[in-house]
């Protein structure tokens, strides 16, 4: 029996505010059309859309306040054995890291329509609602088109492609994460005196891997240094993958392509997915980066995952 498919689409233009965007409503429409083509139902039982377009009353549960966004995320991940898809197009920001799991002291965040009064949604909060609370037997794919989104859900494995399509960084990341895991297994199992030196050696090796992750002179990616998130979330083993529009330190373009307003990341991702065939995760990351480069967008798309997956062999099936 086929798994139930559920989708959550969020598009915020911040209509009438000083922070107004142009393409987020169109992004939601384009993703909804793509998902329908891929066999997702557009019934209210299976798809929730939050938007601040003129048709949505501000008192509606479909108006993208912080409360409504978190409630919709809880709905998305509540039922076991489902295939889940989430798309967010709007502003992204950074807020103070409240649980001290970031070397920078800043969490990535999503910016609800009522952020000026109720605040932003931190990456720690997003991880709790989307990943930790996800029911057993589910898979979740996230497309995040906003600024400062590289590790917006705090997934333990983060990858990116350079302008030549090279993603060899994933081998270093996998090895570093493996070393951290092995060291933690030794500690959690109760260290005997003769194992203490071995654990210290593993942690030292892991630290050197993570601290050495420089890529084409680009800034070291938040979420990797010293194994951030691997120790905290690596044992959850949730099949959650996310494509995000840029690194944590970058902005994501609100673009105009062929005369239509759209988010650059949403546009590039959909172009890749509509190009035919079934690309792997690695190929999707490479082609998305290539399209953005060719269109003169400087943002660097990211791929992150809750599991250590083989990007080269695993097809991206939505």
HELIX and SHEET records of a PDB file:
HELIX    1   1 UNK A   24  UNK A   37  1                                  14    
HELIX    2   2 UNK A   66  UNK A   76  1                                  11    
HELIX    3   3 UNK A  115  UNK A  118  1                                   4    
HELIX    4   4 UNK A  123  UNK A  127  1                                   5    
HELIX    5   5 UNK A  128  UNK A  132  3                                   5    
HELIX    6   6 UNK A  169  UNK A  188  1                                  20    
HELIX    7   7 UNK A  193  UNK A  211  1                                  19    
HELIX    8   8 UNK A  225  UNK A  227  5                                   3    
HELIX    9   9 UNK A  230  UNK A  233  1                                   4    
HELIX   10  10 UNK A  264  UNK A  273  1                                  10    
HELIX   11  11 UNK A  281  UNK A  294  1                                  14    
SHEET    1   A 7 UNK A  47  UNK A  51  0                                        
SHEET    2   A 7 UNK A   4  UNK A  11  1                                        
SHEET    3   A 7 UNK A  82  UNK A  89  1                                        
SHEET    4   A 7 UNK A 139  UNK A 145  1                                        
SHEET    5   A 7 UNK A 239  UNK A 244  1                                        
SHEET    6   A 7 UNK A 302  UNK A 305 -1                                        
SHEET    7   A 7 UNK A 157  UNK A 160 -1                                        
SHEET    1   B 3 UNK A  92  UNK A  96  0                                        
SHEET    2   B 3 UNK A 106  UNK A 110 -1                                        
SHEET    3   B 3 UNK A 121  UNK A 122 -1                                        
SHEET    1   C 2 UNK A 254  UNK A 257  0                                        
SHEET    2   C 2 UNK A 260  UNK A 263 -1                                        
END                                                                             
